[in-house]
């Protein structure tokens, strides 16, 4: 159980979460590019080798061909998308906590924290699904060499022309399946680790920077342990040609397991886990510092 000295303010959570999101993108985008390239690389023909042997090889090839800029390809979309998304995500978590408190001093149980985290997952999917679809399409066109979309806005225009709003929101059910349980896990494990690392008789505000980094990084890893299988299905489904999977994710799941076995659901595992720790450590540290600043700036908000 945790001591909550400051009443929960969803509004402060919103701004501090946005700042955390910016920190997350800077720390994590290079490995995200690699994750998507590994997850979507074509199956080699008999006798041919895979384009990328693994995470390190993909990193080396990208650096050699495109320089450091190649690792930050497509970063404008996540910065524009992630800042409001993390703002909304932390807002949803703050709101979920507030709704479950009978009085401002109530200390929430872990299942309640999990439920608050799941609410934040629902909030973020509304923003997240189209952004993810556009990001995946732009990242694979950079890797495959054929340029179909000039940029994020052009991609939205073309998708909308082809198949209306549904084209932009393709894969929403999968994004929900990924983000709702994973967000519950994310916030619950963060609060749990913060409690573990807080010395007896001290409050969370006294946590050292390395402790916050460790709790945030581990929360990212717990989050992705839950999120990777639906994430692989989602990357496949959102980048597939129209009509390839008429029954949605069930078809993707069947094809993946039939062709590549159950382990293929954990494709890109190394890249994801390598990124999850520093990116989420940066995110929660940014969040906690921004929160301290906002509590100092407007203690009664």
Rosetta blueprint (number, residue, H / E / L):
1 X L
2 X L
3 X L
4 X L
5 X L
6 X L
7 X L
8 X L
9 X L
10 X H
11 X H
12 X H
13 X H
14 X H
15 X H
16 X H
17 X H
18 X H
19 X H
20 X H
21 X H
22 X H
23 X H
24 X H
25 X H
26 X H
27 X H
28 X H
29 X H
30 X H
31 X H
32 X H
33 X H
34 X H
35 X H
36 X H
37 X H
38 X H
39 X H
40 X H
41 X L
42 X L
43 X L
44 X L
45 X L
46 X L
47 X L
48 X L
49 X L
50 X L
51 X L
52 X L
53 X L
54 X L
55 X H
56 X H
57 X H
58 X H
59 X H
60 X H
61 X H
62 X H
63 X H
64 X H
65 X H
66 X H
67 X H
68 X H
69 X H
70 X H
71 X H
72 X L
73 X L
74 X L
75 X H
76 X H
77 X H
78 X H
79 X H
80 X H
81 X H
82 X H
83 X H
84 X H
85 X H
86 X H
87 X H
88 X H
89 X H
90 X H
91 X H
92 X H
93 X H
94 X H
95 X H
96 X H
97 X H
98 X H
99 X H
100 X H
101 X L
102 X L
103 X L
104 X L
105 X L
106 X L
107 X L
108 X L
109 X L
110 X H
111 X H
112 X H
113 X H
114 X H
115 X H
116 X H
117 X H
118 X H
119 X H
120 X H
121 X H
122 X H
123 X H
124 X H
125 X H
126 X H
127 X H
128 X H
129 X H
130 X H
131 X H
132 X H
133 X H
134 X H
135 X H
136 X H
137 X H
138 X H
139 X H
140 X H
141 X H
142 X H
143 X H
144 X H
145 X L
146 X L
147 X L
148 X L
149 X L
150 X L
151 X L
152 X H
153 X H
154 X H
155 X H
156 X H
157 X H
158 X H
159 X H
160 X H
161 X H
162 X H
163 X H
164 X H
165 X H
166 X H
167 X H
168 X H
169 X L
170 X L
171 X L
172 X H
173 X H
174 X H
175 X H
176 X H
177 X H
178 X H
179 X H
180 X H
181 X H
182 X H
183 X H
184 X H
185 X H
186 X H
187 X H
188 X H
189 X H
190 X H
191 X H
192 X H
193 X H
194 X H
195 X H
196 X H
197 X H
198 X L
199 X L
200 X L
201 X L
202 X L
203 X L
204 X H
205 X H
206 X H
207 X L
208 X L
209 X H
210 X H
211 X H
212 X H
213 X H
214 X H
215 X H
216 X H
217 X H
218 X H
219 X H
220 X H
221 X H
222 X H
223 X H
224 X H
225 X H
226 X H
227 X H
228 X H
229 X H
230 X H
231 X H
232 X H
233 X H
234 X H
235 X H
236 X H
237 X H
238 X H
239 X H
240 X L
241 X L
242 X L
243 X L
244 X L
245 X L
246 X L
247 X L
248 X L
249 X H
250 X H
251 X H
252 X H
253 X H
254 X H
255 X H
256 X H
257 X H
258 X H
259 X H
260 X H
261 X L
262 X H
263 X H
264 X H
265 X H
266 X H
267 X L
268 X L
269 X H
270 X H
271 X H
272 X H
273 X H
274 X H
275 X H
276 X H
277 X H
278 X H
279 X H
280 X H
281 X H
282 X H
283 X H
284 X H
285 X H
286 X H
287 X H
288 X H
289 X H
290 X H
291 X H
292 X H
293 X H
294 X H
295 X H
296 X H
297 X H
298 X L
299 X L
300 X L
301 X L
